[in-house]
Amino acid sequence: MKLPQSWNQITVNQFIELAKLEQVEFDSLFEMQVEMLSILADEDPEEFYDLEIDELNALIEPLKFLRQEPRVKITQQIDKFTFKPFEKITLGEFIDTDYFCVQDKIGNIPIICAIFYRQTNLDEWGNRVFEPYKYNLFERAEVFKEIPITSVFGVVHEYLKFRDNFTKQYENLFAPQFDGDEDTTELTPEEKKEVENEKKRSKFAWESLLYNLAGEDITKIDAITDLNLTFVFNMLSMKHVLS
């Protein structure tokens, strides 16, 4: 039986499976450790249930590196794909990444990587350009499931830092976020109605933004999502100030 000796030997898929264990209520520590060994050894859990405690401990001890997160690193080149810097992303790429991070930032690591890792080419002037965001995202995500987690763990980590800085920079343009637990007992009926309206607007904030930017012409939305993210928000900031 071969078990990993460091995060470098753990794949993205295994990392996701290990993360899911944190959401499971096990009857005992032994059961949790068995499931962990099953993931790391790619063996049926039944293979470990007959182990003596000292045998189990001997397998678990070298895995103490799991108590710390993998290193935060972004590998610039994976296979034929090059990492696209955050400052170059489009509005559409930002919206999609935001969605997959909010939905499940760990479980969606392969999909998030598929957004940022692109084929590149040189244009007629010798400038390196990234392929358009027109490929099948879920097919490309397969590329990133069996690579070491240390190669891409930093993608989500650094994206969230980028997103935090970006939303602070343009905080007056982002709709307020609601978690559904707001206390409205002290509000007047009119105020409660406004809170409910704000929740509805927040839920469809991106759709509303795209619809307005496209001049209420849905056939133009693709062209809007292909625009550089910073350019779009600079224009929105200008419009906000002038109005």
Secondary structure, DSSP 8 states (H G I E B T S, - for coil): ----SSGGG-BHHHHHHHHHHTTS--S-HHHHHHHHHHHHHT--GGGTTT--HHHHHHHHGGGGGGGS-------SEETTEEE--GGG-BHHHHHHHHHHHHHHTTTTHHHHHHHHEE-EEE-TTS-EEE--S-S-HHHHHGGGSSSBHHHHHHHHHHHHHHHHHHHHHTGGGS-----S----TTS-HHHHHHHHHHHHHHHTHHHHHHHHHTTT-GGGHHHHHTSBHHHHHHHHHHHHHH-
